[in-house]
Amino acid sequence: MKDKDLHAHHISQQYNSELDDIKTRMLEMGGVVEKQVANAITAFMSQDSGLSEEVKQGDKLVNALEIAIDEECTIILARRQPAATDLRLVLSISRIISDLERMGDEATKVAKSGITLGELGGLPRSVLEIRHIGDHVLSMVRNALDAFARFDSDMALSVAEEDKAVDIEYGTAMRSLVTYMMEDPRSISSVLQVLWALRSLERIGDHARNIAEHVIYLVKGADVRHADLDEMSAAVQNKK
């Protein structure tokens, strides 16, 4: 479902502005995180210390945005006592910014692993795993944010479906890399950095799925946290 008019305008123009502001600021925060993830993948692949530092600095901005937006949400809840879709909007944003902040933390870990890997002598046989899973996860982040911006529960469901594919790819990559370490013990230190980076990317994918779940709650009013894909699909198809 896509519904840009999901939230009605209120008599109070100030209230409208407050709701629009937290939506805009959340998407701004999402844009910073999306850039962090993209830069972290590139920094890891190239062991670019300058780009890694940029990712770390971006994390400070993300943390500040989380605090500021959360405070705005709290003020709206206290002053406006929103109901129905407005309440779902404020609650969803409050939850989404928490997932975005954790994405930023994981992106920073990826960037740091890239620096350590450079000190160890560069990438072992694992470039394709990082690039492929990284691109897939970045697409999930972008689509999850787009789903929120458009109030599109169908797009949100597709993000959850992508997460399942990423989990499968992650498991395959982990098994391959463990086998590689067993065959060449000299590679253990380097491959461990790749494993940790892959783990962080997989977690970013999990947080993107969480955002998708919040979007479905926002649009459909159904709490699909911990639901499987069939249950999520049923909630999205509900014409409520």
C-alpha positions, 0 to 999 in steps of 0.5 A: 500500500502506498498512501502519501495522505495517510496523515490528516492535516490538523487545525493547528498549523504548528502541530502539522509542522511538528509532525512534518519536522520529525519525518524530515529529520528522520529521513535526514538521519537516514540519509547520513546512515545510508552514506555511512554504510556506502562509505564503510563498504568502500573504505573496507575494500580499499583500506582507506583511512581517510574515508574510515574517519569520515564514517566515524565522524558521521556516527557522531552526527547520527548520535546527535540526531537520534537524541534531538529527534527522540526529544521532539517525539517525546515533546509531541507525545506529551503536548499533543497526545496524538491518536490513531495514525499520528500516534503510530507515526511518532512511535514508528519514528522513535523506533526507527531512529534507534535502528538507524543509530545502531546501523551507524555503529555497525558501519563504523565497525566495518570501516575500522575492520578495513583499517585493521585489515590494511595493517595486516596486509590487505584483503584475502580471498573474500572481496566478492563476498563483502562487495556483494553482501554490502551492495545488497544490504545498502539496497535494503537500507535505501528501500526501507527509507523509501518505504517510509517516505512513501508510506509504502507497505509493499516496498517494506515487505520486499525489504523483509524478503531481501533480508532473508536472502542476505541471511542465506548469502551471509551463511554461505560466505561464512562457511567459505571463509572458515574453510579458507582459514582451515586450508591456510592458517596464515590467513586467519587474522585477515579473514577474521576481519572480513568475518567481523565486517560481514557480521556487521553488514548482516546486522545492518540488514537486520535493522533495515528489516526492523525499519520495514516492520515499523513501516508496516505498523505505521501504514497498516496498524499491525505489529509484525515484529517477530512475525515471519514473512507469511504473517507480514504478507498477510498484514500488508494485504489486509485492506484495513 
